Amino acid sequence: MADLFSITAPLIIATPEGEQKVIAHHFPHPKGLLYFDLYWHEGQPWKQTHLVEGEIKGEGPWKIGEHVINLLGCQGANPELAMQFEQWQAYKQRADVDYPPEPLVAAIARKMGASIE
């Protein structure tokens, strides 16, 4: 597989507590990985952005401490998460949704310490 940060396919993260969720955006961070949940831009975005600290290992799946990141739908797994991702993609395309453009998303990530240009 590829470097985690060159992947454009949707990703999921499994937390040490057993929760699995889709990653909306992910960025390198000096301490590990910064990622945003789906619908992160609504309500209180700082509660829906997460820093996973540790060394990133692997080539897919990737591991950071006790967290595991994998491609969404790998071998047909996780149909519920695949549906969540599809609904989120459709939501972002609606005319009444003011979703931040990619340059603004990157600027927000940089403000949160992400190591991106």
Buried (B, 14 or more C-beta within 10 A) or exposed (E): EEEBEEBEEBBBBBEEEEEBBBBBBBBBBEBBBBBBBBBBBEEEBEEBBBBBEEEBEEEBBBBBBEBBBBBBBEEEEBEEBBEBBEEBEEEBEEEEEEBBEEEEBBBBBBEBEBEEE
